[in-house]
């Protein structure tokens, strides 16, 4: 039991992202309201973004801005240790992923608006009934 | 540096920008811009393929940054072939769809062509890139445009089908992204070739295993492998026909390409077939996918839906072939990417012609179609024969390779599934032929005097020519499949 607890505490960032991801996935699968599903989708994507951000982190490290690198007096005198700086690459990747998730969310919201305009509801079970009402598909 | 590899991807992207801008000035301007953009892309893809065949793999550094820091387009024989297929199918479809776009999305042709170009850009980029994260972004570009396009179709059901497609598409892409994250944790690199070199030393790592499983599930969702296929039939059958014709042959096939690329270039055969030994389970999965796809196709009453389930079935062929673990299977799978893209395109072109004239393509609507649209039906019959696997059409040859591979690997269940699904396809298509040929045009179809007045009402000539050309290319590809295997696929696998 203590081993498990130690494992959870030592890797808490992974546990957090997995929990968030499952919350999102649950909402996407189980919720009846389309907007709730969309929120679930956003939580799901955010969980992955947090995962990426956390893997760039190092203990006792600082942000990757090298002081006095450009034209400073002792620019090349100081030895730069990679271990002193967190890895910025996953963070940069996530800028792109955030753009992607915002775009997806926007498209999905626009579709939800269209569905609401057409059927006056966003509940999935009611939508299914309306679809039966409009008759055989084209 | 020779910039042709970049031109393949960049010209449709730029054309999308200009087509979007031009549509503000005058809606009609966007079509020629799209046409020019894709023509340049086809030409560059052809040039690159010739170059790769003669002088080997091309490594193109985007903006001159050397890998593994920079993004690299690494184009070998497999890429080059898929690039040519994607760009030429997109170009031919653009020629064929001018009239149907003008009718189906009359108020928004400008945005249709813009998104069409962006969709093709995404597919071409996915194929060309040698960078794992870049691949994710391009998959998302492709998916985003296809969500929007599906919603442009059927006004009643399109938006809902598209929203369901978004939910599943996001899960698929996110799983892939998560897999890339684990791979990055273990290797510290995103360049495929670089990752492969690092991975070859650490086959036992459980992080790599998690990465592999996550990436494969992501790609399988995107390619609609059987239990993960639920989004595909609705999304494809409710989208505008001009888009269905390009998404059906290309999207799933490019995802199969991504899977093969991951298997061969990134993880390597040794890892998958020796360390993990997953071949058996996945071939069973593919077998079930083939049978399930074929059986579900049987129960459809709408021609578009039926074809969508046939795609689910064909995905099973390619996944099974690729996971068979021998050279014959991989050859069959790669050849089937080419053949299946061509046959699905030919089928959907014919269905597009029917839909242009008939508006609806439920099976009872097709009565008497052989008399009404003889040329379209000729193309349809040829494509159907190819799906069934009648020689000398190309569908026969890839199935032949797949069956031989199944015998070699001792996967009798897969061989049986191939044969059974071919028989089911034969039943499916002959049922359609029967309706089209023997049943007279019903009274409700607007023609009161039935038999006596069966005038030929063909689709516009531009659609007919493309449909005919592609259907004939099925035979040509069949006759030359030996050449294709010997010059492209076998040198690639070696």
Interface residues (C-beta under 8 A of the other chain):
Chain A: X25 X28 X34 X37 X41 X44 X45 X48 X51 X52 X55 X89 X90 X93 X96 X97 X100 X103 X104 X107 X108 X111 X112 X114 X115 X118 X127 X131 X134 X136 X137 X138
Chain B: X133 X136 X137 X140 X144 X147 X148 X151 X154 X155 X156 X157 X159 X160 X162 X163 X166 X167 X170 X171 X174 X177 X178 X181 X184 X185 X302 X359 X360 X362
